[in-house]
């Protein structure tokens, strides 16, 4: 046999194996999850653990960053009372978020996420207004530049 024939035969075998083996290993019942239709509970718990851990880390990092932004705005004489109250409200949702993640409560997570997104939008708008107010005080109003400079 020539090298090309052997290479074609090996490639054909690899392609058939790549298609047939995963299908036979899954023993799918139509939903792609195998005969039982369920994901292994250990795998599911481990994935929830990873999601919960990093979801809270991201949450904490964002709240910390927001607090630092409030501090910077305040140090420049910008109004921050409403902004600080919104960050506090966001921070106060952490316990509920942690509990929902620990309990794997998808309904509570969905409701919390909707509320948290609403609060972050409020924060972003308040931060923009704070930057604009500072710019007006300094006599340099250009909303495109102020919001871009603030990263908002």
Buried (B, 14 or more C-beta within 10 A) or exposed (E): EEEEEEEEEEEEEEEEEEEEEEEEEEEBEEEEBBEEEEEEEEEEEEEBEEEBEEBBEEBEEBBEEBBEBBEEBBEEEBBBEBBBBBBEBBBEBBEBBBEBBEEBBEEBBEEBBEBBEEBBEBBBBBBBBBBBBBBEEEEEEEEEEBBEEBEB
